[in-house]
Amino acid sequence: MSLAHNISTHTLAAKAGNYNSIVTYNYGVKQIQSNSPYDDYSAGEEGKIVQVPQNRWVVDGVQWFLFTYLGESWSKAGKRLETNQLEQWAEKVFSKEGVICFDVHVDKGGAIIQDHIDQAMAVRRVFEKIKRE
């Protein structure tokens, strides 16, 4: 904190112009967690879809969040999961007010591949169903 540029000044810079911007500090792929007192959501990257939040918050005021990929690996094409598997997991996450984000493959023309669009839309339908309940 004694440095001119530290986690506090980085956070202020990230929120400059839009105080409602959200930030997190990710120190690697681990258990879903908050890594600093400046986090608005948890750092969470995972290749598996096994973690489910106990509730919306990792700690007070820090939203549970997980980032994973739909392809064979990060930024890759293919489908590593069956859509029904993804839907079942998403339902568990959304029912506890967790947030998920997907890495998708973009083809040479700049379009998201259809398999990934289809899976993202399936997850959206799960979200809409949970939201209505």
C-alpha positions in Angstrom: 0.0 0.0 0.0 3.0 2.3 0.3 3.6 2.2 -3.4 2.3 4.9 -5.6 0.4 2.3 -7.7 -1.2 -0.3 -5.5 -4.3 -2.4 -5.3 -6.3 0.6 -4.0 -5.2 2.9 -6.8 -5.8 0.2 -9.4 -9.3 -0.3 -8.1 -10.0 3.4 -8.2 -8.7 3.6 -11.8 -10.8 0.7 -12.8 -13.9 2.4 -11.4 -13.0 5.9 -12.8 -15.9 7.2 -14.8 -18.2 4.5 -13.6 -18.2 3.8 -9.9 -20.6 1.0 -10.5 -18.0 -1.0 -12.5 -17.2 -4.3 -10.9 -13.7 -5.6 -10.3 -12.0 -8.7 -9.0 -8.4 -9.7 -8.4 -7.6 -13.2 -9.6 -4.5 -14.9 -8.2 -4.9 -18.1 -10.1 -7.3 -21.0 -10.5 -8.3 -22.2 -7.1 -11.4 -22.6 -5.1 -14.0 -19.8 -5.7 -12.9 -17.1 -3.3 -12.4 -13.4 -2.7 -8.7 -12.4 -3.0 -8.8 -8.8 -1.7 -11.0 -6.4 0.2 -11.6 -4.6 -3.2 -13.4 -7.5 -4.9 -16.9 -7.1 -6.1 -17.1 -10.7 -7.3 -15.1 -13.8 -6.7 -12.2 -14.8 -8.8 -13.0 -18.2 -10.2 -11.8 -20.0 -13.3 -12.4 -23.7 -13.5 -12.2 -26.4 -16.1 -14.7 -28.6 -14.3 -18.3 -27.7 -13.4 -18.5 -29.1 -9.9 -18.5 -26.1 -7.7 -21.9 -24.7 -6.6 -22.4 -21.7 -4.3 -23.9 -22.1 -0.9 -25.5 -18.7 -1.4 -25.0 -15.6 -3.5 -22.1 -14.2 -1.5 -18.6 -15.7 -1.1 -18.1 -13.2 1.7 -20.3 -10.2 2.5 -20.7 -8.1 -0.6 -18.6 -10.3 -2.9 -20.8 -12.1 -5.6 -20.1 -15.8 -6.2 -18.8 -16.1 -9.8 -17.3 -18.8 -12.0 -15.7 -18.6 -15.4 -15.4 -21.8 -17.5 -15.1 -22.8 -21.1 -17.6 -24.5 -23.5 -15.1 -25.9 -25.9 -12.5 -28.7 -25.6 -10.3 -26.3 -23.7 -10.0 -22.5 -23.3 -10.8 -20.7 -26.6 -11.2 -24.0 -28.4 -14.0 -25.3 -30.6 -16.0 -28.5 -29.8 -18.2 -29.3 -26.9 -16.7 -30.7 -23.8 -20.0 -31.1 -22.0 -23.4 -32.3 -23.0 -25.9 -29.6 -22.9 -28.1 -31.4 -20.3 -25.1 -31.6 -18.0 -24.5 -27.9 -18.4 -28.2 -27.1 -17.8 -28.3 -29.2 -14.6 -25.2 -27.5 -13.2 -26.4 -24.0 -14.2 -29.7 -24.7 -12.4 -27.9 -25.5 -9.2 -25.7 -22.3 -9.5 -28.6 -20.0 -10.4 -30.9 -21.4 -7.6 -28.3 -20.1 -5.1 -27.9 -16.8 -7.0 -24.4 -17.6 -8.4 -23.1 -16.1 -11.7 -21.4 -18.0 -14.5 -19.5 -16.8 -17.5 -18.4 -18.8 -20.5 -15.3 -18.7 -22.7 -16.5 -19.5 -26.3 -14.7 -20.2 -29.5 -14.8 -17.5 -32.2 -14.2 -18.7 -35.8 -11.9 -16.9 -38.4 -14.8 -14.7 -39.5 -15.4 -13.4 -35.9 -18.6 -15.4 -35.2 -19.2 -17.6 -32.1 -19.6 -21.2 -33.3 -23.1 -22.5 -33.3 -22.5 -25.3 -30.6 -21.5 -22.6 -28.1 -24.4 -20.3 -29.0 -26.8 -23.2 -28.6 -25.4 -24.1 -25.2 -25.3 -20.5 -24.0 -29.0 -20.2 -25.0 -29.9 -23.4 -23.1 -28.2 -21.9 -20.0 -30.1 -18.7 -20.6 -33.4 -20.6 -20.6 -32.4 -22.2 -17.3 -31.7 -18.7 -15.9 -35.1 -17.4 -17.1 -36.9 -20.4 -15.5 -35.1 -19.9 -12.1 -35.8 -16.1 -12.3 -39.6 -16.8 -12.7 -39.7 -19.1 -9.7 
